[in-house]
Amino acid sequence: HIELRGIRMNTSAPSSGKRARITAITSGKGGVGKTFVSANLAAALARRGERVLVLDADLGLANLDVVLNLFPKITLHDVFTGKSTLRDAILPAPGGFDALLAGSGMVEYSRMTPEVREQLLAVIAQVAPRYDHVILDTGAGISDVVLYAVSLADDVLVVATPEPTSLTDAYATIKVLATQQQRHGVKLLVNQ
């Protein structure tokens, strides 16, 4: 059960010229439930009548497909390489929202190259006008890939568990976001 207090929502229709509110779900440490939170937040927003897309922004070690029990034939990698269209890569997910899945074990996405930066920005620019809310399910830590994905978001939700290492890494992540991106008001969700 996810409570939606504090999550601002854009309720205007895409035809009004407004774009989706973008929320990055991130963490300092892996295995804390980022993807689980992303999927459940998307389902909760969809139940409120929002048009929601979850984009698996963990470009090299994606697992949103596993959490949603989806078996994609087309991923974000196919869009980036021109093998498929963005429209064909977006799948309906259980819970009434859409998902844009990335590939797993894609070493070429372990570093944020200028090409990947442009491709990710272009994808978000294309989907944002079509949804009320876009959720970026990022990887863990403070790599350049994670920090770039977070930089594209309006809101940031850091997920942690009540373990000393998880809380320490969450604190370090929030410090980096505050200093490098001048982020204020980062939200924290303690899971489990």
N, C-alpha and C positions, 0 to 999 in steps of 0.2 A: 504494500500500500504506500503510495507516494502522495504526499500532501503538496498542493500546488501553491501554497502561500509564498509570496515573494517572487514568483515567476511571472513576469509581465508578458502579456500576450497581445499580438497584433491580430485584431479581429476583422480587419478590413479585407475586402475581396481583392484578389490579384488585379482585377481590372481597374481598381482605383489608382494604380500606379505605385502603390506601396510594395515594399518587399518584406519577406519573412523576417521575423525576429530570429537571430541566430544565437544558439546556446551551445557552448563547448562543454562537454563532460570530460573531465580529465582527472589525473591523480599523480601523486609523486611515486607511487609504488604500484606494481601490477597485482592483479588478483584480488582487488578490493571491491569489484562489482560495477565498474564503469559501464560496461556494455549492458548488464542487467538493468541498471538505473536508466540508461538511455532508452532501452526498449520499453520499459514500464512508464517512463515519463511520456514517451510518444503515444502510448496507448491511452494514458490518462488525458492527454491533450485532445486526442482524436475523439474520445468519448464526450468531450465538451464541444464537439463540432468543429474543431480546428483541422485544417489541412496540414499534415505533418509529414516531413521527410527526415529519416535518420540516415546520415551519410557516415559510413565507416571510414573515419579519417585516420585510422591506424593502418596506414597504407601498406606496410610491409608484413604486419602480423595480424591481419584482420580476423575477427571471429564473430562478428555480428550474425553472419549466416548460421553459425552453429547455435547461437542463443535463440534465433528465430526459427530454427529447423527449416531453413531454405537451402536449396541446392541450385545456385545460380549458374547459368550457362554463360552469362555475360557479366563482367565485373568492371569496376572503374579502370582497371588496367587496359581493358579492351577499348574503352572510351579514349583514354590517354594516347593509345597507340593508333587510333583511327580505325580499328577493326569493327567498331560498332558505334551506334549513335547513343547519345545520352538517354533519349526516350526509351530505347530498347533495354537499357541497363537498369532502369528503375522498376522495382518489383513491388507488388502489393504484399504487405506483411500481415501476419496474424495480429489483430488488435486494431485494424482499421487505418493504418498509416502506410506510407511507402518507405522503401529501403533502397539505398544505393550502396552496394556491397563492394568492398575492395578484395584483393587477392591476398592469400597468405603465403609466406615464404618468398616474398618478392624483394630480393636484396637491393634491387635498383631504387627502391623507395626508402632505404634506410637513411639516406641523406637528402636534404632539401636542396635539389639543384634548381637553377633558374627555370629550367623547362618544367619541372614538376610544380614549382611555385605558380607559374603562369597557367598550367593546365588546371590545377586545383581552384585557383581564383576564377577561371573561366567557367568551370562547372558550377561553382557557387553562384556566380552572376546569372547563369542560365536558370537555375532552379529557384532562386530566392523570390522572383516575382510570381511563381506558380504556387507557393505555399504560404501559410500563415506562420509556420514555425519550422525551422531547420535545426536539427540537433546534430552536432558533430561529435561522434564517438571517437575520441582521440586515443592515442597510445599513452603509455605511462611514462613519467619522467619529464626531463627538461631538454630533450633533444631538439635540434632545429626543426624537425618535422612536426613535433608536438607543439612547440612554441609558435610556429607559423600558423598552424591550424587554429590555435587558440586566438591568435591575433586577428583572425577574421570574424570572431564572434562578438556579439553585443554583450552577452552575459557569459560568465564562467561559473561552473559548478565543479568544485574539487571534491572527489569522493575519497574517503579514508575509512579504515576500520579502527576500532578502539585498541590498537596494538601500538606500542611505543615506536616501532620502526615506521609504521604507516603514518602515524601522526607527525613524526619528525619529517618524513618526506613530504607530507602535505604542507607543512609549515614552510619548508624550503621552496616548494613549488610556488606557494603564494608570495613568498619574498621575491622570487625571480620575476613573477608576473607584475608585482608592484614596482620593481625597479626598472625592468626592461620595457614593460608595456604601459607603465603608469596606470595600472589597473587599481581601481578602488571598489570596494564593495563586492569582492569575490565571495561567492556562497560556498559553504562547506556542508557536506552531507556525510555523517558518520553512519556507515552501513554495518549491519550485523550486530 
